[in-house]
């Protein structure tokens, strides 16, 4: 099997994971908070999110968009950012795979796309 589809699948999964991290950046950077600590928690009840509550896209769907502990609604922004980042990464991977010389640009483009997405969402939410 050609390696191209596997690269795209791998980047889609990695794009979802990075999208989850972007949500942390989007929530904390405008408030001047650390993106490393503390662990993610519900803003209403303070319950720490378990690892299984942090699986990109899937957790939001399985929890029906609500906190496991207090049933508070979780913003649809979280799965949208994760899915959008994954789609950006998929599109860039296909673009890069179409012409082999483009592959060297792919890592930079992935970083720029994710940073641009985070900045755009921060701008939308805070201006």
C-alpha positions in Angstrom: 0.0 0.0 0.0 1.3 3.5 -0.8 2.6 5.4 2.2 0.7 8.6 1.3 -2.6 7.6 2.8 -0.9 6.5 6.0 0.8 9.8 6.2 -2.5 11.6 5.9 -4.2 9.3 8.5 -1.3 9.9 10.9 -1.4 13.6 10.4 -5.2 13.6 10.9 -4.8 11.9 14.3 -1.9 14.2 15.3 -3.9 17.2 14.1 -6.7 16.2 16.4 -4.3 15.9 19.3 -2.6 19.3 18.5 -6.1 20.7 18.2 -6.9 19.7 21.7 -3.7 21.4 22.9 -4.8 24.5 20.9 -7.9 24.6 23.0 -5.8 24.9 26.1 -3.8 27.7 24.4 -7.0 29.5 23.3 -8.5 29.3 26.8 -5.4 30.2 28.9 -3.1 32.6 26.9 -5.6 35.5 26.8 -6.0 35.2 30.6 -2.2 35.1 31.2 -2.3 31.6 32.5 0.2 28.8 32.0 -0.4 26.3 29.2 1.4 23.6 31.2 -0.3 23.6 34.6 -2.7 23.2 36.2 -4.4 20.1 34.7 -7.6 20.8 32.7 -10.7 21.0 34.9 -14.4 21.9 34.6 -14.8 25.7 35.1 -18.0 25.2 37.1 -17.3 22.3 39.5 -13.5 22.1 39.3 -13.5 18.4 38.6 -10.2 17.4 37.0 -10.7 15.9 33.5 -9.7 12.3 33.2 -7.5 11.1 30.3 -10.6 9.6 28.7 -12.4 12.9 28.9 -9.6 14.5 26.9 -9.7 12.3 23.8 -10.1 14.8 21.0 -13.5 15.0 19.4 -14.6 11.5 20.7 -14.8 12.6 24.3 -17.1 15.5 23.5 -19.4 13.3 21.5 -19.5 10.5 24.1 -20.1 13.0 26.9 -22.8 14.6 24.7 -21.0 18.0 25.2 -21.3 18.0 29.0 -19.1 17.7 32.0 -19.1 14.2 33.4 -19.2 15.5 37.0 -21.7 18.3 37.0 -23.4 18.1 33.6 -22.4 21.6 32.6 -22.5 22.1 28.8 -19.0 22.1 27.2 -18.6 24.7 24.4 -18.9 23.4 20.9 -15.7 25.4 20.2 -13.6 22.5 21.6 -14.5 19.9 19.0 -14.7 22.5 16.2 -11.1 23.6 16.9 -9.9 20.0 17.0 -11.7 19.0 13.8 -10.7 22.2 12.0 -7.1 21.6 12.9 -7.2 18.0 11.7 -8.8 19.1 8.4 -6.2 21.8 7.9 -3.5 19.2 8.5 -5.2 16.7 6.1 -5.4 19.3 3.4 -1.8 20.4 3.8 -0.7 16.8 3.7 -2.5 16.1 0.5 -1.1 19.3 -1.0 2.4 18.4 0.0 2.1 14.8 -1.2 1.0 15.9 -4.7 4.5 17.3 -5.4 7.3 15.6 -3.6 9.4 18.8 -3.4 6.7 20.3 -1.2 7.2 17.7 1.6 10.0 19.8 3.1 7.6 22.6 3.6 5.0 20.5 5.4 6.3 20.8 9.0 6.5 24.6 8.8 3.0 24.8 7.2 1.5 22.6 9.9 2.9 24.8 12.6 1.7 28.0 10.8 -1.8 26.6 10.2 -2.2 25.6 13.8 -0.9 28.9 15.1 -3.1 30.8 12.7 -6.2 28.8 13.9 -5.4 29.5 17.5 -4.9 33.2 16.9 -8.1 33.5 14.8 -10.2 31.8 17.6 -8.6 34.0 20.3 -9.3 37.1 18.2 -13.0 36.0 17.6 -13.6 35.3 21.2 -11.9 38.4 22.7 -12.6 41.2 20.2 
